[in-house]
């Protein structure tokens, strides 16, 4: 019975991959995940900082157009009131998005930390290092 199993010889039955090749494959998989998390984190941070700058700019323009008189809202023209209302809506929308981005940035940071904890030996290899492992 065993003769039929091993007719092609023992070498043709099963051969595991070399440990170096397994390490390279594992590293390649972890690198894909790490790079995706890093890209998402970088994009979210860039959007956050850009939006935050624009929200601060709108806040400054709204403060200037608001005036500094205590009763100025009584004599304000309706067009100016509409501009103030638009500023208010845009600021609220921007701040809501900033909160969402802040949550995403924290989540991506958590994912990055979790990946590094699960793969403590993981390090970013240069392209030359990866080629030399092949």
Residue pairs with C-beta under 8 A, 6 or more apart in sequence:
5 13
6 13
17 25
20 133
23 133
24 130
24 133
24 134
27 122
27 125
27 130
27 133
28 130
30 115
30 119
30 122
31 122
31 124
31 125
33 115
34 112
34 115
34 122
34 124
37 108
37 111
37 112
37 115
38 112
40 104
40 108
41 105
41 108
41 109
41 112
44 101
44 104
44 105
44 108
45 105
47 101
48 98
48 101
48 102
48 105
51 94
51 97
51 98
51 101
52 98
54 94
55 91
55 94
55 95
55 98
58 87
58 90
58 91
58 94
59 91
61 87
62 84
62 87
62 88
62 91
65 80
65 83
65 84
65 87
66 72
66 84
67 76
73 81
76 84
115 122
116 122
125 133
